Amino acid sequence: MLLRLGAWSLLEAGQTFVVGYALARALDAGFLAGHVRAGLLWLGAAGVAVGAGAYGTGRVYGVVAALVEPARDRLVRQVVARGVREADAGALSGLTQQVEIARDALAGVVMVSRSFLFTAAGALIGLFSLDPLLLAVVLPPLLAGVALFAATLKPLARRQEAFLAADEELAGQLGAVCPGLRDVTAAGAEESVAGAIGERIDAELRTARALAHWGAVRVAASAVGGELPAVLLLVTAPWLVGHGVTPGALVGALAYVTQSLLPALQNLVHGLGTSGSRLTVVLRRLTRLASESRQARPAEGRGSAFTGGSAAGRAQPRTARTRATTALRPSSGTQNTALSLASLTFAYGPASEPVLNDLDLTLPTGAHLAVVGPSGIGKSTLTSLIAGLLTPQHGTIRASATVLIPQEAYVHTGTLAENLALHRSDAVPESELLAAAHAVGLTPLLRTLGGPHAPVEPAELSAGERQLIALTRAFLSPAPLALLDEATCHLDPAAEARAERAFAARPGGTLIVVAHRISSARRADRILVMDGARTACGTHAELLRTSALYRDLTAGWTTRPAPPA
């Protein structure tokens, strides 16, 4: 493969040599000597050389692709092995971005390095063939420029890696903050979050400036190695002509410098400086991640990954389970249980940290439980498990029939009554439908639309109006256990309170609310604070004494009112 690459590249070097040499001979042996035909023949030879070089360059692309694609395939196999077999959260980014960067960068490095070597060889041989004095003028600044550029490669790679790390840290923090913007606003934490993100932005700005400074050095290297030789040829032209250099040779030398060496050096500086540093950084990061993954693999086999089985086979030690155990027991006078969770464990990957780990929870019929915690802690995961949308890795779930109302309410085209009766197999009497609408707070919208049998266009409804329809639909559902997963986030506090009180008062009903306001949590009989191993359950007063996270959430919630719908 390398021999093929070299063979096709020789055509490019030959083109470089012939173009400058033919131009010199066309002047000296042709036009300046009065032989127009000879001059035209030499120019024709230059044209043939250009065609042959273009053909060789086209063939080079195919050879480079054959060299690069197997390297890319090896990187993909490494990334897939780490991501799929070891549940690496960064594997998708590595596969879709970093591996493609490595492939493109490797191809760029091969192309510009090969082009510079063969082009420079053709040009330098041509200069020597025209007159050794021309080579003495051009070669020193060319070598100086290449040396200056080579000196920038290592620091440039370090600055590139620092910039990439700062960019990934900023992207990671934004990815963590953006899904929880509502929690940030509700907790009054805008200033602290903005400050933390601002620090990341400033860090990325500093690394970008450092990278730009070294970019200026690359420009200087290109000027010294590519543009200075042309200036020296013009400055020394009288001396060169006086020492036997012909006008045609001088013009040919200028052609070698301006049409061959300068473009090749610029491509090398910008291509290798950018692609080479990126390739070094990406390969170093992929190799380091693979090495860390191999080192961590034995620990993962002993750590948090849970595959089920007896207590002896659980990944978490017994002490961790005890700290994470949370129970809301029915009162002594209550006989029925609406929900029972025993040792509930769930993770989104076979080697991922559990989102829920050995959680115990017992909820009596008629209870009203609020679930609170920071974004990403597992509140929606808990409701999805209870509703049967997810399957736990371990533990048991015993629940009454459930109805889940997610944050994004679903409303279909049809009449309002058809939307509200979606969960009922029997016909819903209009009196029952109107009573449910009144209880939940849908009556004003029902009248605006034109009554229960009015058509509904989902796109014309606001997010809050869709939530009211979904809440009333769930209220009419025969399922006694209602799960409100931030189902009132687009309602104002008064409308939210009315809807939650309606569900809490349903005969035989039980309510679990993922709360995003302190008022919603205060309305509940008990509050479940999800905080990993420090998960706790109790009343508002009890949690203020025992849960630091709940105190922080409550302080943030009470510093400013919730925004209107």
N, C-alpha and C positions, 0 to 999 in steps of 0.2 A: 504493500500500500504506500509506504514512504517512497519507494522507488518510482512508483507511478506519479506521486506528487512532485518529486524532483524532476522527472522527465517532462511533465507538462509545464512546470515552472521555468525550465530552460528556454521554452519558447518566449516566455515573458522577458527573460534576461536577454535573449537574442534580439527581441524587438527593441529593447532599450539601447543595446549596443549599435544596432544597425541604423536607427533613426538619427542619432547624433553623428555617427561616422559618415553616413550617406549625405547628411546636410553639409558637412565640412567638405566632402569630395565634390558635391554638386557645385559649391562655390569655387573651390580652388582649381579643380580639374575641369569644371564645366563653364559656368557663366562668367567668372572673372577671367578665364583663359580664352573666352570667345567661342567655346564649344557648347552651344545651347543643347544640342542633342545629348551630349554626355551628361550635362546637368539634369536634363529631364529623366534620363535613364536612372541616375542616382536617386532622384526623388521618387521615381516609380518603385525602385527597390525598397525605399523607406515605406511606401504605401503597402507593399506586399508584406513587409515585416510587421506593420501594424495589424493587418488582417490575421496573420499567423499568431501574433501575440494575443489578440482577442479570442481566437479559437482556443488557445491554450488556457487562457483565464477561465473560459466557460467550462472546460474540462476539469479545471482545478476545483471548482465548486462541488462537483460530484464526488471527487476524491475526498475532499474535506468532510462532506456529509457522511461518507462511509467511515471516516475516522471518528467523527464526533458522536454519531448516534449510538454506537456500542457503549461509549463512555456514559452517555446519558442513561442508557438502559441499566447499566450497573448501579448508577446512583439511584434510579427509581427503585430497583430491587432492595437496596439498602434502606431507603426511606420507607417503603412499604413494609419491610420486615420489622422496622422499629415501630411504625404506626399501628399496623394491624395486630401483630403478635404481642406488642408490649403496650398497647393503648396509649401511644404518645399523642398528646393533644396538639403538638406542633407539627405532626406529620403531614396534615393536609396542606399547611402553608409550605412545608418543605417540598412537597410533591409538585404543587401547582405554581410555586413562585421560585423558590431557591434552586430547584433542579433545572428549571427552564432558564434561569439566569446563568447557571453554570454551563448549560449546553450552548447558549448563545455566546457567552463570554469565551468559552474554549474555541468555538468556531472563529470568533473575531481575532483571538490571539494567534491562531494558526495562520489565518489569512494575512494579517498585517505583518507578522514576523517573516513569513515566507516571502511576501511581496517585497519587503525592505531588503532582505538578504540578496535576493536574486536581482532586484532592480539596481541596488548599490553595486553589486558585482559587475553587472553589465555596464553601468555608467563609469565605474573606476577603470575597468579594462579599456573602455572606449577613450577615456581621457589619456591614459598611458599610450594608447595607440596613436592618438593625434600628436601628443608631445608630452614627455615626462614633466616638463615645467608646469603644465596645466594641472597635473595631479599634485604637484608640490604646493600649488596655491589652494586647491580645493580640499585636500584631504585633512590638514590640521584642524580647521574649524568644524569640519564634519565630525571628526572623532571627538572634539571637545563637546559639541552638542549632544552626541550620543552618550558620552560619559556623564554629562550633567543630567540628562534624562534618566539614565540608569540609577544615579544617586537618589532620585526622587521615588523610586518604585517602592522601597520598603516603608518609608514614612507615609507615602500615599496610601498604601494598603492598610496601615494602622489607622489613619484618619478615616478611611472608608469604612472599616469595621466599627470604629467608634460611632460614626454617623448612623450606620445600620442598626447598631444596638440602641442608640438613642431613639431612632425612629420606631423600632419595635416596642420599646418601653412606652413611648407616647401612645402608639396604637393600642397596646394592651390596656393601658389605663383608660383610654377613651372607650374601648370595648367593654370595660367593666362599669364605667360611669353612665354611658348613654342608656342602657336598658333600665337603669334605676333613677332616671332624672326626676320622675314623679316623687320617689322617696326622698331624693335630695331636696326638692322644693318643699315637700311636706315637713321635713325635719329642719328646714331653715339652714341647710349646710352649704348654700351656694358659694359663700366666700371661701370656706375651707377647701371645698372641692376645686373651685377655680384656682386657688393658690397652688394646690398640688399639681394640677394640670399645667399651670403657668410655669412651674419649675421644670417640668418635662419639656415644654416648648422652648424655654431658654436653653436647656441643655442641648437640644437638637440644633438650635441656632448657633451655639458655640462650636459644635462639631462641624456644622456646615461651613462656617467661616474658616475654620482651620483647614478644611478640605479645599476651599477656594484659594487660600494662600498658596498651597502647593500646586494648585492649578496654574497660578501665575508663573511659577518656576518652570512648569512644562512649556508654557508659551515662550519663555526665554530660551529654553533648550532648542525649540524649533527654530527660533530666529538665528541663534548662533550656528546651528548645524546646517540650516537650509538656505537662509537669506544672506548671511554674511559671506559665504563663498561667491555668490553672484556679485556682491559689492566689491569684493577683492579682485575678481576678474576684471571688472570695469576700471577699478583704480590702477591696477597693474598692467592694463592693456598696452600702454606705450612701451613699458619695459619688456613685456612679453614679445611684442612685435619686433622690438629691437634685438631680441635674442633668438630670432628665427621662427617664432610662432606665426603661422600664416593667418590671414583674416578668416578664412574658412574654418580653421581649427579653433579660433577664438569663438566664432559664432556657434560651432558645434559644442564647445565646452559650456557656453551659456545655455544651450538647449539641454545638455545633460543635467545641469544644475537646476534650471527652472522647471523643466518638463518631466524630469525623472526623480532626481534626488530630493528636491524640496517636497513634492507631493508624497513620495514614499516615506520621508521622515515625519511629515505632518500626520500621516495615517498611523505611523508607528507610535508617535507620541500620544495622540488622542485615542487611538484604538487600544494599544497595549496599556497606556496609562489608565484608561477607564475599564476596559474589559479585563486586563490582567489583574488589576487590583480587586475588581469584583470577583473574578474567578478565585483568587487567593482567599478572599474573605469567605466566600460561600463554601468552598471546599473545606476550609479550616473549621467553619461552624458545623457543617454536616459531619465531618470526621469527629469533632469534639462531642457532638450530641450522640453519635453512635457509640463512642467510647463510654460516655457517661451512662448511656442506656444499658450497655453490657455490664458495667460495674454495678448498676443499680438493680439488675435483674435478680440476683440472688436475694437481695433484700425485699424485692417485691413479692417473691414467693413466700416470704415469711411475714409480710406486712399486712396491709389493709385489704388486699383483694379477697373477696369472700365468694365461695362457690357452694355454700350450703353444707348440710350434713350435721353431724353431731356437734355438741358444744366443744369438744376437743378439736374439731376441725375449723372453728371460726377463726377469722384472721385477727379480730380485735381481742385484746386481753380482757379478762373478766372485769377488771377495774374500770376500763373504759365503758363497758356496757352498763355498769352500775351508775356511773355519772350521767350517762345519756338516757337513762330510764325515766320516763315521765308518765304519771298516771293521774287520771281524773276519775275517781271512783263514784258510783252512784250513792246517793244518800241512803240511809238505812231503811227509809220507807219506800224506796223505788225498787221495783222487781224487774222491770224490763230494761234491756240494754240495747241501745241503738247502734253502738259501734264499739268494737273491741279489737285493738291492735296488740299483737304479742310478738316481741323480738323482731319488729319490722326492720328489714335492711334492704336498701336499694342503692345501686350504683349504675351509672350510664355506660360502663365498660367493664370487662372482666378484670382489669387491673387498675381501674379508677378508684379514687377515694370515695367511700360511700357518701351519698347525699343524706341518707337516713341510716342510722346505725343502731340496731337493737332498740327500737323505740317501742315502749309499752304505753298504751292509752286506752282507757275505758270510759265510754260516754253514755250516760243514761238517757232514756227517752225523754224528750222535752227539754234537754239541755241546750244552752246557747254558748258556744265556744268561739272565741276570736283567736286567730293565729297571726302572730306578728313576727317580724325579723327583717334583717337586711335583705336587699335584692340578691337573688342567687343562692339563698341559704337552703331552699327546698320547700317553700310553702306550696307552690303550684304542683310540685312533684308529689307532695303528701295528698293533695286533693285528687290528683290523677290516679294515685294508687287506690285511694278509697273508692273512687268511681269505677275502678276496674280498667282504666285506660292503660295502665302500666302494670307489669308483673314484678313482684319483689323477688330478690335473690333468696331471701330467707324470711321466715316469720309467717304469721297468719293474719288475715283480715276477715273479721266477721262483722257485717254491716247490714243494716236494713236496706231496702230498695232506695237508691240514691238518684238525685237529679243534680247535675253540675251546671252552673251558670258561669262561663268563663268571662274574661275581661272583654273580649271582642264578641259582642252579641250577634247571633244569627237571626236574620229576618228574611223570609222568602216572599217572593211576589205572590199575591193573592189577597184575600180579604183579611181584615184584622182578626176576625173570629177564627179563621183557619190557622192563622199564626198562633193564636192563644191556645187552641185545642190540639196542638201538635203532639203533645205527650199523652193524650187521652184516646183510648180505643173506643169509648162510647161518646155519644153526642153530649155536648155540654149545654145545659139549659142556659138561656140568655140571662136569667136572673142570677145564676151562679157566676157567670162570666162577668156581669156588671158588678157583683159584690167583690169579686177578686180584684177587678180594676180599681174599685174604690179603696180597697184595703191597701193595695200596693202604691197607689197614687197615679194610676194611668188614666183616670177619668177625664182630666182636661185634654189630654191628647186624643182620647177616644172621641170626645165631642168635636175637636178640631178636624179630625179626619172624616167625621160624618156618621159615626156609630159603629157598632161591631161588624156590620156587613160592608163597610166601606173598603174600597181597594187600597192596598198598601204598596207604595213604591219604595223599596229599601234605600235607593240612592238619594231619595229626597228627605230622608230622616236624618236627624243629628245622631251622634253617638249616644247621647243621653237618652233620646227617645227610643233608640233600638234597645238600650239596656232596660228601659221600663217595660217594653213588650216582652223581652226575654224573662224578666223577673216575674211578670204576671203569668206567663206561660208555665214557669216552674212552680208558681204558687198553685196553679190548677192541676199540677201533676199529682198522681196518686202516690208518688214516692215520698215516704215520710222524712227521709234525711236529705236536707238541702245543703249543697256546697256552693257558697258564693265566693268564687276566686276573683276578688277585686271586681265583682260584677256591678258595683255602684260607683266606680272611680270617675265616671263622667257625669254623675249627679251632684247637685249641690248638697251641703250637709243636711238640710231639712228633708229633702226628698230621700236621701240615703237613710236617715233615721226612720222615716215612715215605712220604707220598704223593709228594713231589718226588723222593726217591731211587728210588722205584719207576719213575717216568716216565723218569728219567735212565738207568736200567738197562735199559730196553726194548730188545730186540735191533733194531738198525737204526733206532732212534728218535732224534729230536732234540727238545729241550725249550726253550721260551721261557717264562719266568715273569715276570709283572708283580709285583714283590715289594713287600710292605708291612712287612717285618721285615728287620733287618740279617742275621739268621740265614739267611733265604732267599737273600739276595744272596751271602752268604759261601759257600753251597753250590755256587754256579754256577762254571763254568770262567772265564767272562768276565762283565763287568757293563757294560751300556749305560746311561749317565747322560744322560737327556734334559734339555737345558738350553738350548734354542734354538740360537743360533749357537755356543754353547760346549759342544754335545753332545760327549761323549767316551766311549770304550770301552776297557776294559782290565781287568786283574786288580784285586783289592781293594787290594793294596799300591801298584800303579801309580796308581790313581785317588786314593788318599790324598795322593799327591804332586802330582798334576796338576789335580784338579778341586776347586774351592772348594765347589761345591754338594754333592759327595759327602762332603766332610769335614763339612759342616754336618749333612747327613742322618745320617751315621754317629754324630756326636756326640750328636745328639738321640735316635737309636735306642738308644744304649748308656747313656743317663743313667737309664733306668728300664725295667723289664721290660715285655714286651707283656702286655696284659690277657688273662685267660683267656677261653675261648670261652663 
